[in-house]
Amino acid sequence: MISFRSAVRSTLALAASSLAIQAVAAPPPVTRDAAFVDTFREIVETDSSITTGSCTAVADKVEARLRKAGYTDAEITRFAVPDHPKEGGIVVVLKGSSNTARPILLLGHIDVVTAKREDWVRDPYTLIEDGRPGWSRSG
């Protein structure tokens, strides 16, 4: 079982590699670490849309996993404004191992566009694994 830090690095590597996907006739079978899939599933299956969901709920789940992996208050910053308590977020510092390399900033969002189940072939808030390299909503 990999650590959460390794899962974070795997997620970042997956995101980076998705920028350089090349078309191939028959992609090789995809293997995924169970801890990564579990983390990804928990986030995907949490509604973070502005009308029916909560970004704060997703940030809560991310924070819980980070704390379990050993991240501290010094590395985790939560934010939300009182008028919009469901629009909270999280900033995390992942320290590198080099004293000479320059820092990088990776930025993402946790909100999604509201999705009505009846508009989709598959439930848009259910992670479906079908053997392809990535996952997405399919309408």
Secondary structure, 3 states (H helix, E strand, C coil): CCCHHHHHHHHHHHHHHHCCCCCCCCCCCCCCCHHHHHHHHHHHCCCCECCCCCHHHHHHHHHHHHHHCCCCCCCEEEEEECCEEEEEEEEECCCCCCCCCCCCCCCCCCCECCCCHHHCCCCCCCCCCCCCCCCCCCC
